[in-house]
Structure formats: C-alpha cells, structure tokens
Amino acid sequence: MLSPYLLDLLRAWWKAARPQGWLFPGRDPVQPLTTRQLNRACHAAAMMAEIDKPVSPHTPRVTARRFATHLLEQKTDIRVIQVLLEAETYCPPTPD
C-alpha cells in the first residue's frame, strides 16, 4: 500500500526531476539505480525515520506478508486482504 503522503511526495519528485529514462536513475542517468545505491538509500531512510531495527529493500514485502498473516489470523476475508494489498491474483470465494 502506498500512503497518500508518499504518493504526493513521489508526484512532487516526478514533477521536479522529470526523469526521461529510469524512474530512479543511477549516477549515470541512462543506467538504473544499482543494488548498492538502493541499499544505501534504504539505510539512510531508516536512519532518518529513526528505525533502529535492521532494514533492507525487502523489508516492505516482509512487512506486508506479516500484515496479511495477522489479518488472516483475525478471520479477515481474503478478498479484503487482497484489496488492501492490491493483489491481482484470483481467489475463489470462501464459504460463509
């Protein structure tokens, strides 16, 4: 899920940067962001957010999985979870 604040922030960045190739270019604008650059950006963001737990670029995916598992354990309908996570996979209806 993308928060409205983050969406606004990305839109503002897009308007300012107007990237022609990659959405997040590397040092060389014709090349994508490298894995190392992404890791550094991720750790810098965690420091700015004062997150003291270990983070990686995979953290949001793991967090989403935990969120979905928690909802399932609380008996939330799978279709609701799919909408929350914007999942596009088909899930047959569950019996009531």
Secondary structure as UniProt FT lines:
FT   HELIX           4..17
FT   TURN            29..30
FT   HELIX           35..48
FT   TURN            49..50
FT   TURN            57..58
FT   HELIX           59..73
FT   TURN            74..75
FT   HELIX           78..85
//
